[in-house]
Amino acid sequence: MIAIVKYNAGNTTSVKNAVERLGYECKITDNKEELQSAEKVIFPGVGEARSAMEYLKKRELDKVIKSLKQPVLGICLGLQLMCDFSEENNTECLGIFNVKVKKFPPKDIVPHMGWNNLLDIKSELFENINKNDDIYFVHSYYAELSDQTIATCDYILPFSASMRNGNFFATQFHPEKSGSVGEKILKNFLKL
């Protein structure tokens, strides 16, 4: 079973639908045992960093997520919460990725919303993905580049479009909203 973390953030249902279209059984849950015993865990989200972290801490899901040994995929807010810190309401996050999340400078339209492509791809997560393939982004905050970056994107400045630390993977973009390209990325994660 694929577990999707329930933590008061939006977008869990569209992720569940995308996973089920690929033929996998999945469940949206905040049950610790279900998360720990799942074959894979997806940590998606649309929302605000501080209230999301408060929900996780209140239910001790922050400790559970950090302790998971199976493949975990953070999506959008999920990626940001897996970092050390977010400038969004000065939020201490999970610390899985050793980077800060910062607000885009107002040099262009913020949020970064729409289709863009990936650069510097380096991971089995992107098997059969080309640098000209477009994926869908919607975010006002970005994760800095680091040695854990496995794909970049450039909007106002270069940022981490995807990251990896051991069994933890994350994408700033939304694979579940990225058509056939996003479907391939989700399938690659589910095959890990």
C-alpha positions, 0 to 999 in steps of 0.5 A: 500500500502507498501511504499519502500523508494527511496533515491539513494540506491541500492536494492529497486527493489529486495525488491519490487519484494519480497514484490509483490511475497507475494501478497502485492501492493507496490511502490518505492517512495520518496514522503512524503505524500505516505510514511506517508499514507502507511500501512507499510514502508520499508527502504532498501539499499545498498550503502554509509552512507553519500551520502544516508543521504545527499539525505534524508536530501535534500528531508526532508525524514530524518524528515518524516522517524523519524515521521512515526507511522506505522511499518517501516522496515530498511534493511542493510544500512537502519538499519545503517542509523536508528542508531545515527552515522556511522563511514562510512565517520563520518556520523550523522544518524537518531537517531532512534536506540541509537547505533553507527555503526562501521567498522569491525576490519580487523581480518577476511575477510571484508565485512562479506558476505554470509550466517549466522544464528541468535542468541538471537532471541526475537521478533514477527518478527522472528516467526517460525524462528529457530536459525539454519536458515541461512540468507544472509549478506553483510556489512563492518559496524555493529551496536553495541549491545544494549537493542534495539537488538532483534537478534544477529549474530557473525562475528569477534564479536557479533553485532546487526543482528536486532533491534527494537524501538517501530514501527521501526524494522531493519535487518542488513541481507537481508531478500529479498535475504534469500530464504524461511527464509527471505520470512517468516521474510518479511511476519511476518513484513507485518502481524504486 
